[in-house]
Amino acid sequence: MKHPLRGAIAGYGFISGQGHAPTYAKHMGNGRAVEITAIADICEARRQAAHAMFPSARIYPNHASLLAAEAGALDFIDVATPPVHHAEIAHAALNLGLHVLCEKPLATSAQDAQAMLRHAREARRVLFPCHNYKHAPVVKVVRSILDEGIIGPVHLVTMQTFRNTHAKGVNEWRPDWRRERATSGGGIAMDHGSHTFYLAFDWMAAYPTSLTAHSATTNGYDTEDVFGCTLNFPTGVVSAHLSWTAGVRKVMYTLHGKKGAIRVEDEDVELAVLEAGPGVVAPGSPGQWRFERRVAKSDWMDASHVGWFGSLFDEFRGAIARSEYVGKDTCEACLCVDLIERAYRSAAEGSRMLDVSDATMDRAARPRAARPVPAPGHEAEDLA
C-alpha cells in the first residue's frame, strides 16, 4: 500500500494559503499523495486561517515549536516564510531528518544557500526549490518548441517582468514586507531574480560567465523596485528588466535562434520561423518568415500561481523517491542566489561587469548523482 507524504507548513501567508494549500487540500485523504498534519505561523489571524483550511492539522505559533512536537511524525516541511528565515528553518528541519520544500529564493545570501546544499547532502534528505515558473503552461510550450529544434540553439534572450506594485503579503501581517530589506533580503531582484535566472539557464542551455546590473529605489523604501541586468553565457546573451513601477502586470520574453524566434506575452506564444529553400530567401535579403501563434492558458494575473503547484510538488516527490538530495533544480537555486548577490554588487559599483566563473554552480553545487538509498517509504500517487 502506498502512503501519503506527511507534511508541515512553516509560514501561512499569501503564497502558502493561496498557492500551496489549495493543492494540498485537494489531494489529501483516502490514501492520496499528501497529508498536511501541522502548520506554523507567528500571526494569530493566519493560524486561524490555516485551521479553517486544515481543521485536522495541529497549529503552532512558530516553526521551532512545530518541529519540537511533530518532527518524528513528518516526512517533509514546506518553507513558505519570508526569505530571511528560509535557511534557519531548512537547517532545523534537516537536523531532524526531514525533506525540505523551500520557496524562492532559497536563501538571501550565497553563503547561506551553499550551507543549505551541504547540509542536505550530509543529512541525505531532499532540499528542493519552488521554481514554479518552470511549471507555467506557457513556459512548457516554449520548452517543447525548443526541444523540437525549430529555431535552433538559442543565442539571445530578452526577459521583461512588469508589475505595477510589489507583491503584497496578507493583510493580517505586514502586507508590504517585501519593501523591508530586514525581512525580504532585497527588492524585486530578490523576489523575481530567481525566476529570471533559472529560465535563462534552461533556455541558453548553459550557465553565465559574467554579468552587469543596475537598480533603482523609489518611494523611500530600502529595497529596489527597478532592476536590470545583462548576463553573458558561452552560448550567447540574456538581457533582463524587472519593475514594480510599471503601468501593467505582464511578462514578455523573446528567444532568438538562427532559424527563428519565440515571443511570449503572458499566455500568448508567437513562433517565427525563417523559411528556407531555393528562391525563398534571396542572398542578402531579410528573408521570408512564417508565423504561428499558440495560446497556453497560464493565469498570469493570479499571483498565487496555484495551478502550477501540483506539477512542482510532483517533482519534489520524485526527488524523494530517487533519493536525489541535491539535484539540478536545487543547484540552480543556489546559483540564482549567488547571481542576485553579485548583481547587487555590480549595481552598487556603477554597473561594473563582474566575472561569475567562480560562481556556486562551478564549485560545490554541481548536481551529483544520488546514492542508491531508498526513500523513507512514503511514495504516493501522482497529484495530477
N, C-alpha and C positions, 0 to 999 in steps of 0.2 A: 504493500500500500504506500502510495506517495503521500508525503506530509507537507503541509504548507510551511513556508519560511515564517518564523516568529520574529516580528519586528517591533521596534520602538521608534518614535519620532522625537527628535530634540529640536524644539522651535516650531510653534504652530502659528506662524504668521501668514502672509498672503500666499506665498508660493506653496507652502505646505498645505494650508487649508483649502486653497482653490485649485492647486495644481496636482499635488501628490495624493492628498486624502481621498478625493472622489474616486480615483483609480483603485486605491487600496480597498475602499468600502465596497466598490462594485464587485470585487473578486475575493471577498472574504466569505468564510463559512462553507460548509458542505465539502470540506477537503480540498478547497481551491488553492490558489497559488500562494496566498499570503494571509497572515493574521497579524493585525496591529494590536498588541496587548498592553502597551504602555506609551504614554505621551508626557513630555515635559515642556513647560513654558513658564517664564518668570512673570507673566501677566495674568492676573486672575480672570479677566474677561476672556482671554484666549483659552485658558484652561476650561472655562465653561463651554466655549465653542467646540473644543476638542471632545468634551464629554458628550455633547449633543450629536456629533458625528459618529463617535465610537463609544456608545454607552457601556460596553463591557470592558473597555480599556481602563487601566489604572492610571490616574493622573498625578503628576508630580510638579513641584514648583521650580525644579531645576534639573539639569542632566545628571548632576552628581548624586542626588537622592534617588533618581530613577535607576541609575546603574548600580548603586549600592543594593537596592532592593530586588532588581529584576535580572541582572546580568546572567545568572545561571539558567534562566528560562527564556533566553533570547538567542537568535541567530545573527541578527544584524541591527544596526541603528541607522536611521535616516537623519543626517545632519542638515537642518534647514534653518539654522540661526543666521544672524548677520555674520559676514566673513571673518571678523576678527576673532570669533570663537571657534571656527572650524577646526583648527589644529588641536586646540586643547581638548575638545570633545572627542575627536578622532583618536588621539593618543590614549585617552581614558578608556575608550571602547576597545581598542586593540589590546590594551593591557589585560582586559578581561576576556579576550578570545572571541570578540565579535567582529563580523564583517562590517564594513562602513560604506554606506552610500552617501556621498557628500555633494551638496550644492556647489555651484561655481561662485567665485574662484575657489580652487582647492584650499588656498591659504592667502594671506596678504603679504607674504614675503617669500622669496625663493628659498631662503634658508629653512623656513618652516615647512614648505612644500616638500623639499628634499628629505627632511627628517620624517615626514609622514610616510613617504615611499619606503625609506629604510625600515621604519618600524613595521609596516605591513609585511615586508619580506621576512623580517625576523620573527614576527608573530605567526606567519603563514596564514594570514587572513586577507580577504579581498578588500582593497581600497578602490572605490570606483566613483568617477565624477559624473555629475548631472550635466552632460554636454547635450542639452536637449535640441539645439538647432539641427543637429545631425539627423534627428528623427522627424523633422518637419516634412510633410509630403512633398513640398516643392523642392526641398534640398535633395530628397531621394530621387526626384525626377532628374535633377541636374546630374546626380551620380550615375544614373542609368544611361544618360546621353554620353557622359564621359567614358563609361565602360564600353560603349559601342564604338568608340574611336571616331565618331562622326566629325568632330572639329580638330582632331589631332591632339597632341600633348599641349597643355595649357602653358602659355608663357607670360600672360599679362592678366591680372585680375584687378578690378576696382570694386570696393565694398563701401556702401553708404548705409548707415543706420541712423534714421531720423526719428527723433522723439520730441514732442512739444513740451515735455516735462520729464523730470526724473521719475523712475518707477516708485510709486507710492507704497509704503507699508500699510498695515492695518490701522484703522482709526483709533483702536483701543490702545495702541502702543507706538508712539513716535513715528507717525507716517512719513516724516522727512529724514529718517535715519541715514539714508544714502547720501545726504548732504553734510554728514558729520563724519569727518575722517577718523575720529577715535572709534567709531562703530563700524564704518564701512571699509576703512582702509584706503579709500580713494573714491573718485567720482566715476564718470562714465567709462573711463578706461578700465577701472577695476570691475565695473558692473558688466560691461559688454565686450571688453577686450578678449576674454577667453573665447566667446563665440566667433569673433572675427578671426582669431589666430588659428583655432583648430579647423575651421573651414578652409582657411588658406593653406594649411599643411596638406589637407586632403586634396584640394584642387590642384596645387602645384606639385604634388607627389614628391615633396622634399621638405626640408627644414631651413629656415633663413640663416644667412651668413652675416647680415648687418642690418641695422635699422636706423632711421632718424624719425624724430617725433616732435610734435608741438601741442600745446594745450592752452586753454583759456578758462578763467573762472569769473563768473558774473554774480550779481545779486548778493554779494557779501558772504557767500558760503566759503568753506575751506576745502571743498572738493571741486575738481574741474567739471564743466558741463560741455565743453567742446574739446575734441581730441582728434588729431590726425597723425598718421604715420605712413612711412614707406618702408617696406621690407624687401630686401634683396635676397633672392634664392638662387641656388645653382641653376634652376630651370627658368628663372625669369623674375618678374617684379610684381609686387602687390601694393596697391595704394588704398588706404582706408580712411574714412572720415566718419566720426561718431558725434552726435549732438543731442543734447537735451533742450536746445533752444530753437528747434525747427518749427515750422508752421504746420507740420503734418506728421503723423505717425506712419512710417514707411520704411521698408528695406529695399534697396536697389543694388543689385550685383551684376557685374559683367565679367565673363570669362572668355578669353581670346586664344584661339589656336591658329595654326597655319591654314587650316581648311574651313574655318568658320568661327562663329562666336555664339555665346549664350547670354541672353539678357533676362534677368529676373527682376520683377517688380511685384513685391508681396507674393501673391499666388499665381501670377501670370508668368509664363516662360515663353520667350521668343528664341527660336533656333534659326540662325542664319548660316547657310552652307554655300560655299563658293562652288558654282557648277564648273565641272571640268569637261574636257573633250574637245576634239578638233572643231575649230570655228566658234566655240562658245566664248572663249576668253582670248582676245587679241593680245599679242605681246605689248606690254606696257600699259594696257588698259586696266581700269579698276576691277573689272570682272563682272560676272553676272551672278546675282545672288538668288537663292531660293529661301523663302521664309516659311517657317512653320510655327504655329502658336499652340501652346498647350496650357491648360489650367489645372492646378493641383490645389484644391481647397485646403488651406492651412490655418485659417483663423488667426491671422497675424494680429488682429485687433484685440484678441483676448490675451492679455499679458500673462495669464496663468499657464498657457500652453498645455492645458490639461489633456488635450487629445494626443499629445506626443509622449506622455509619460509611460504608458503601458509598454511601448516598444523599448524605451530606455530601460525600464525595470526588467524586461526580459533579458537584456544584455547583461545586467548585473547578476541575475540568477544564473545565466550561462557561465559567467566568470567564476561563480562559486562552484558550479558543477565541475568545471575544468580545473579547479584549484589554481586559477590564474590570478595570483595575488596582486601583482602589479603589471597590468597589461598595457597595450599600446595607448588606449584612451587615458589611462592614469599618467603614463609618462608624458603624454602631450599636455595634460592638465598642469603638470609641474613645469613644463617648458612655457606654457602660457603665462604662468605667474612670473617666471624669470623674465619673459619679454615685457610684461607690464612694468616690472620694476626697472628694467633698462630703459623703457620708453619714457618713464617719469624722469629718469636721469638725463636722457637726451634732451627732453623739453626744458629741463631746468638749466641746461648748459647751452642754451641758444640753438637747439635742434642739431647738436653735434652728432655726426654719424658714429655709431658705436658698433664695434665688432661683436658678433654673438657666436663666434666659432667655438667658444669655450662654454656655451650655454649648457643648461642642465641635460638636455637630450643627448649631448655629445659626451657626457661623463657618466654619472651614476644612474641616470634614469632611462637608459635604453631598455626596450622591452626584453624580458628574459622568458624563456620557456619555463612554465611552472613544473615543479617536480610532481611526479605522478602520485600525489597523496589524495585520497578520496575526500570529497566534501563532507561536511558533518551530517550527512544522511537526511537532508531536507530538500529533496527535489520536488518539483511540482509541475502542474500543467501550465501550458502557455497562458499568458494573460490576454492574448489576442482574442 
